[in-house]
Amino acid sequence: MNISWTPARILRRAALPAVAASAMLVGLASCGGSTPAALLACDDSLKTGFQPDSNTSVLLVKAFKKGDPLLLSGTATASTPAAANDLCVVKLNVGPGNPGPAGAPSTSPGIGIEIWLPSRGNWNQRLHVLGGGGWAGGIEGSTTQLAGLPTPFSGPTAAAVIAGVEGAVSATTDTGHAVGTGSFAMKPDGSINTALWTDFSSRAIHEMAVKTKALAAAYYGSAPKYSYWEGFSTGGRQGLKEAQANPADFDGILAGAPANNWSKFITAELYPQIVFQQDLAGAPLTTAQQDLVSNAAINACDVVGGQHLGYIPDPASCHYDATADASVLCASSGGSNSTAACVSTAQARAINKFWYGMTSDGSVQSPAVDNGWGAASSAGGPTGAQRWYGLARGTSLYGSTFAAFGLNGLTSPNGPFPIASDMVALEMQNPAIAAPNFTNATGNGTDGWKTLTYAQLSNAFDLGVSLQSSFGQINTDSADLSAFKARGGKLLQYHGLADELIMPQGSVNYYSRVQSAMGGQDAVSGFYRLFLIPGFGHGTPNGTSNPLATPPIPMPGQLYGVLTDWVEKGIAPETIVLQSLPGASTRSAPVCAYPKKAAFTTGNPFAAASYTCS
């Protein structure tokens, strides 16, 4: 998912691909052999004037004047956003898509791309495109709806805002489908839809980069000077895929909470629900029980400078054991808690399992021995029975912010995070495993995940790895970034340490793997840096179970500004000072380029000046 908080979330000339050059020849026909003719206009003439290749067609062109309501059909209301400046929106379809029966989720006309062009006088010579969330299906291919508008999910990090306010060319893509579930990835006969997996995994984002650059060259008469990718969650994975597979596409990549290691961590996202079924007879823990134990973990591990921060600054060093805490255990389990939120020993052990992560047999290490972070910094990754990591202690396990949107977090009493059950259904090539909104001609989802054993889920994990060629190499886990480094690209990755959906240990492990493959920290830090943000959730300002926590987090546009300074001015980020959202007391703290951590020295633990990176 790409759930964002409100307000907001988050020296080289870009090489112009050959397709862009051909588009320029179409859009900039020479007059007398030297003087270019009129540039492409923002009207229907662009439909024939922009023809970069035989697979690409222009679906729609529309001009907006400053102040115009941003809509393609219907009547504007008080909530309809207005154009911040003169804009031109262009919608493309890039085939061939995937043929099939009309109305089938796996049938697609191609990749939809929506491009927003600032007026020529307002263009800052940058390309700043955005990634998607979840399964990334969307309305980019629709001629009646706009995808690039600000929403409660995107905040102002929306393509229309970037083009209108920032002045950069921006774009988004539906990655080849408009379906909001994993149904698109299975053909009507139940087999894997490799064509659309490939579009979703890599082809769509590369085509968006190439076609957006080509259109910019034809519209403005020159190629973008700098090209940037910004994405979170699925969009973060897409950014890493670009660095791995298409290193010439972008000068700078901002990858937040990347959903790489896709089949591994998403299969592991279903694990807590299997624990409920296997260990607790199908009875999930209440949200009050989960909050009680998670807040106890925070209280045990959040003290800095003699004060409680309200969030855990370093989950890797927190070894809190729910089964050994009498204050959360019910009297029947030898504890002292007499409230309705008390937990039994079996329930406390289940929470320890959520923190430790998926295992092949439902086992869990003692937190004193391994709190789930033991293998994160190792290039080898999880070992023994552990298949993947769990959520960090202190995180809202059920995703309290997501619940407000009607979405299930990993330990929701209402059922699994839907992408997790979809993914396991695809790995097992059995739609019945998924929820009922997974549709297929061979049969729809029937919540078959409830019957899975630990061994069967572990087998699905292995299937996900073995099926990578069919899944378009969706795991996006290649540690070879040498081509991206060689062309001068910069990669800035960040991850909240209270992420409710994607385990931050996965980011630590990937960075460690790149270090191991490319010559160590010194060889990598010149082009790739990772920042871990305590208390920050999956785009939510407070990802913890403590509703009163106010962790310092990135402000709107802050990390993008850090990236552009790195690319254009050569200012490599060592430390980024963050601050909490405005409130009764504003707090600040530094985050350090991994593997360094913020170490308290003296003074106020709620002030950045009291820390050093070491």
N, C-alpha and C positions, 0 to 999 in steps of 0.2 A: 504494500500500500504506500501511498504518498500522502499521508495525513499531515498537514502543516498547521502550525500554530498561528494565531492572529494576535497582534499584527505581524504577519509575514513569516516567511522562512527564508528561509534562506536564499623584443629587439629584432623578431623575425617576421617576415611577410609570409602569410599563409600561401602555400603552393596551390595553384589553380589547376584542378584536374583537367584531363583532356576533354571530358564532357562539358566542362564549363567553357573551355575555349570554343567548342563547337557552338554552344549556345550564344556566345558573344558574336560569332559570325552571323547567326540568324538575326540577333537583336540589333547588331551594330553594322548593318550592311554599309560598305564603304561607298563614298560618292567621289568619283574621279580617282579612286584608288588610294586616297589618303585621308579624306575628311569623313568622319563617321556621320551617318544619317541620324535622324531623330531617335532618341532612346525609346525603349518600350513604354507604352502608355498604360495607365491603370484603367483599362477598359477591355471590352471583348476582343479587341485586336490582339491582345496578349495571348489569347487562346491559340492563334495560329503563328504569332510572332515568336513564341517560346516553344521550341521543339528540340529539346536536347537529345532525345533518342526515341526509338520506335515504341518503347514500353511506356513512355510518359505522355499523359494527356492532361490538359488544364481543364478542371471541372468548373471553376468559378473565379471571377475577378470582380472585386468591388472596392470602390474608393469611399473613404470616410473623411469628412471634414472635421476639423477640431470642434468638439462639442456635440457631434452627431451621436445618437444612440447606437451602440454596437449590437446590432441584430440584423439578421438576414430576412426574417419573416415575422409576422405578427405585429403587435402594437407595443411600443415602449411603455414601461411603467416607471415608477419612482425608483425601483431597484435596478433598472437597466443601466449598466455602466456606459459612460460616454467616452468618446475618443479624446485622449489628452492632447493630441496634435493630429495633423493630417496624416492619414494612414492608407495603405493599400493592402488588402488581404487577397492572397492567391491560394487556391486549393488545387492540389495535384493528385492524380492517381498514377501509381507506378506498378505496372503489371509484372508478371502474368497473373498473380494471385493464385487461387486454387479453385478449379471448376468443381461442380457438384450439383446436387439437387437444390432447387430453389428453396430458400428458407433454412437450409441446413446450417448449423453453426460453423461448420468447416468450409463452407462455400464462401469465397472471397473474390472480388473483382481485382484486388491488388492492394497496395500500400497507400493509405491516405496520408497526405502531408499538407499541413496548413502553415503558410508562410506570411509573416507580417513585415511589411516594408515601411520604414519611416519615409517622410517626404525627403526629396533629395537634399534640401537645405538643412535638414535635421539629422542626417545620417552621420554617425560618429566613426564610420569605417570599420565597425566591429560586426561580427556575427556572434550572437549569443543565443544559442538554441537550448531547448529544455527537454529533459527526459520525462518518462511516464511513470505510472505507479501500478502496482499489482500486476494483472495480466496485460495492462497497457492498451486494452481495446478502447476505442473512442469514436468521436464524431468528426474527425478530421476529414473524412471522405463525404460528409453530408453537405448538401447545397442549401440546406435550410437552417442549420445550426452552426454556431461558432464554438470552437474548442478553446481558443486562447484567451478566455475572459477570466478575471479574478473571481474566485469562489471561496467559501469558507475552508475548502481543502487546500487551495493553492495559495491563498493570500495574494499579495500583490506580485508574487513571482509567477506572472502569467505573460504569455507571449505578447498580447496586445499592450500590456503595461510596459514591458521592456522596449517595445518599438516606439510607443508613444511618449514615454517619460525618459527612458535612458537614451533612446535614439539609435539602438542597435537593431539590425535585422534579426528577427527571432522566428522560431518554427517549432512545431510539435508533430508527432506522427502517431497514428493508431496502430502501428507495427503490423498492419495487414489484416486486422479484424476489428469489428465493432462489438464483439461479444464480451461481456463482463465476467465470464467464468472461463474455466479451462476447457469448456466444451469444444471450442474452436480447434483444439489440438488433437482431437480424435475424429477420424473419418466415420462416415455412417456405418461402415462394417465393423467398427470397433478397433481398427488398426491405427497406428500413429500417423498423424498428419505432418510428415516431415517437411513439406513445402512451407506450411505456415509456422512450424516451429523455427525454421531457418529465418523466415521474415521477422518473427518476434525476437529471436535471439540476436541477430546481427545485421541482416540485409537491410531492414527498414531504417535503422539508425544511420547506416552508411549512405543509403540512398538519400535520406534527408539532408545529410551534410553536403553531398555532392550536388544535389539539385538546388539546395538553398544558395550555395556559393555561385552556381551557374546563373540562377535568376538574379542574384544581386549584381553580378558582373554585367548582365544584359540590361538591367534596370538603371544602374548608376553609371555604367561605363567604365568601371574599374572593379577589381576583385577586392574583397575585404582585406584590410591590412592585418587584422587579428581575428582568429576564430576561436570561440569558447564553447565548451559544453558545460551545462549545469544540470545535475540530476540528483534525486534522492530516492533511496530504496531501489525499486526497479530501475529508476533513472541513474542511480549510482552504479548499479551493475552495468547498465548500458555504457556509461562513461568508461568503466574499466575495459569493457569489450572493445571500445574504440581504440583505447591505448594499446591493447593486445593485438587486435586484428586489422585495424585501419589507422596506423600511427600517423599518417600524413593528414588526417581529417581536421585535427584541432591543435592549436598552439597551447591551450590550457584546458584542463579538465577538472571540474569540481565535483567530486563524487561523495555524496553523503549517505551513510548507512547502507552501503552497497549490498544488493541482493545477489552477490556472486556466491559461489558454492551452492548454487540454486537447489539442485535436487537434494543435496545433503541437508542443508538447514531447513528447507521446507518440509521434508519428510520428518525431521526432528521436531518441527512445530506441532505435529500431530501427537507426539509422544505423551504430553501431559494428559490428553484425553484418554489415551490407552491406559495410563496409570489409574485414572479414575475407574475405568472399566475392570481392569485386572486386579487392582489392589483394594479398591473401595466398593466393590460390587455395583459399579455404575453410578454411585452417589457422589457428585462433585462437591468439592468444598465450597461453602458460601463465600461471597465476596468479603463478608465481615471476618471470617476465619482467615482468609488469605491476607487481608490487611493487618490483622492482629500480628501474625507471624512475621510478615515482611517489615512492619514497623518496629518489631522487636529486633530484627536484624539491623535496621538502620540505627536504632538506639545503641546497639552494641559496637558499631563500627564507624560512627560519624564524628567522633570527638577529635577536634583539632584545636590546639592552643587552650585546652581546658574547656572548650565550649562545643555544644552539639550543633553541627551544621544543618541538620534536618535531612541530609542525603549523604550517601556514602562516597567519599572522594576517591577511594581506590578499592573497588570490589575484589580485585585480585588478591588483596591482603586480608580480606574478611573471611573468617572461618566459622562464623556463627552456625551453631547446630540446633535446629528446632527441636530435635528429639531429646536434647539435654537441658532445655529451658523450662523450668517448673512454672514460670510466669505465664506461659502460653498453654501448657498441658492441663487437661481436665483432671479433676481429683481422681477419677477412675483410672487414670494413667499415671498416677503418682505426682500430679502437679498441684498447683495452688490456684489456678484460674477457675472461677465459678460462674463466669459469664456464658451466654449462649454462643459466644465466638470461640470458646476454648476448643482445643484440638486433641484428639487421641494420639497415642504414639504412632499408630499406622498413618494417620493423617499428617502428622509432623514429618514422618519419613517420606511421604509422598511429596511434600514441599521440598525436602532435601533433594529428591529426585529431579524436580523441576529445575533446581539450581545447578545440579551436577550435569544434567543433560542426558540425551538418549543413550541407552545401552542396549546391547543385543539380547539381554536376558532380564531386564528390569532391575538389575543390581545397582547399588550406589556405594561409592566409597565413603568412608568416614570423612566429614569435612576437615578434621584435623590433619588428615593425610592428603586429601585432594579435594579442594572446594569447587572443582569444575574448571579451574583456570590453569591447571598444571601443565597441560600440553599446548596452551594457546600460543606461547612465544616460541615453540619449537617448530622448525620447518616440517617436521614429520606429522604434526597434527595429533588428533586423539589416538590413544593406544588401548590395547586390551579390549574390554567389553564396551568401553565408551565409543559410540559412533559419532556423536556431535555434542556441542556444548549446550548448556542451559542458559536461561536468563540470569542476569546478575542479581545478587542479593539486594533487596531494597527496591527492586523494580515492581511496578504494579503488574502482577502476573496476569491478571485478567484484562488489563488495559482499560482502566477506569475512564480515560478520555474517549476511547473508541466506543465504549458502551453508550456514551451520550449520543453517538451517531447511529446507534443500533448495530454496531459491528462487534463480532466476537473476537476477544483476545485469545491467547493460547490456552488459558485455563478458565475460560468463561463457563459458568454453569449452564449456559444455553447451547453449548456445543462447540465444535472446533472452529478455528480460523479457517474460512472456506477454501483458501488457496491450498492449504495443507491437505485437506481431504481430496480436493481435485487432483493434486499432484500424485498422491498415492494411488488414486484410481488410474491415472495415466501410466504410472510405472507398472502397475499390475495389469494394465489393459483390461480393466473391468469397471465400467461406469457405475455399477451398483455400489462400489465402495464409497462414492462421493455422496454429497447431500442432494436432495431432490431437484435443486436448480441446475444440476449438471445434466444436460440432455443429450441423448444419442439415439439413433434409430434402433440400435440393438437393445435399448433399455435405458431408463434414466437412473439417477442416483437414488439409492434407498437407505442411506446411512449405514452401509455395510461395514464401515470403519469400526463400528462398535464391537464387532466380533473378532477383530484382529488380535492375535497374540503378540507378545514381544518378539518372538522369533519371526513371525510373518512381517511385522513392521521392519525388522532388520533386513529381511530378504527384499522388501520393497526398496530400502535404502541402497542395497547392492544393485538392484535392477536399474535404479535411477542412474547410477554411475556407468553401468554397462551399456545403457541405451543412449549415451551422449551423442553418438553420431546421428541417431534418429531424432534426438531432441535439439539438433542444431548447435551442439556444444554449449548448451545453455548454462553450464556451470561456471563459465567465464573465469577459470582458475589458472590459466597459464601464467607462470611466473616470469616468463621471458618478455621484458619490456625494453629490450635493447634497441629495437628500431625506433620506438617512441623517444627514448633517451637520445639516440643519435641525431634525430631531426630537431632536437632542442625543445621538445615538449615538456610541459610542467604538469604534474598531477598532484592535486591537493585533496586528500581524503580525510573525512571526519566521521565520527561515530559517537552517539550518546552512550554513556555507560549505564543508563537506565532505559535502554531501548526495549520496548514492550513486544517487539515482533522479530527483530533480527539480532541474533546474539553477537555482541561486540567482539567476542573472542575470535569470530570468523575474520574480522578485519585485522586483528592483531596477527593471526596465523598467516593470512595472505601476505601482509607486509614482511613478516619473518621469512616466508618462502621466497619472496622477491630478493630480499637481502642475501639469502643463502645462494640463490641462483646467479646473482649478478655481482658478487664480489664484496659483500659486506656493507655496513652502514655508510661509510664514506663514499662508496661508489654509487649508492642509491639516493642519498639525501640531497644530492645536487639537482635531482629532477622529480623526486617523489617524497612526499611527507605525509604523515598520518597524525591526526590530533584526536585524542579521546576526551570527551566532555562529560564530567561527572553530573549526574542528576538529569541530564538531557534525555528525552525519550525519542520515540520514532517520529520526529518532527514536532513532538509536543514539548512545551516549555518545561513541564514537570512530569517526567516519566515515572516518578517514584510512587510508592503507596502512601506517602505522607502528603496530604492535600495542602499543608501549610509550607511545604518546601518551596524555596525561591532560588534555585540554583542559577548562577550566572551562565548565560547561553549566548549563542551568536545573535546579533541584531540584524535586521533586514539589510541584505546586501553586503554585510561585513566580510564574509568569507570570499565572496566574489571579488570584492575590492582587494583582498589579500592576494588572490590569484592573479588579477590583472597587474598588480604591482610587481609580482614575481616575474611574470612574462614580459612586461613592457619596460620595467625599470630595473630588473635584476635584483629586487629586494626579496631575498629568500626568508620565509617566515621561520623564526626560531621559537617565538612565544607570541601567543595571541591573547590579549586581555579581553575577557568577556564580562558582561554585567547582567544582573537580573532584570526582569521586566520592571518598569516603573511601579513603585508602590510606596508603602510607608517607610521602608528603608532599602535603598539601593545597595546591592552587594556586587563586588567584583572579584574576579579570580583569574589567574593566568592558566592557559593550557599550553603544554609544551610539546614540541615535536617529538614523537615517539622514537626511541624508547625512554627518553627523559620524562620525569614526572615532576609536578609542582611540589616542592618541599617547603613546609612552614618553617620560618626562621624565628620571628618574634613580632609582637604587635597584635593588631586586630585580625583574627582569622577570616573576617568577612571582607578584607581589603587586599587587592592584588599585590600591593607593595610589601605585604608580609610574607611573600613566597619567592623562592628562586627555583629555577629549573635545574635538576640534577639527575 
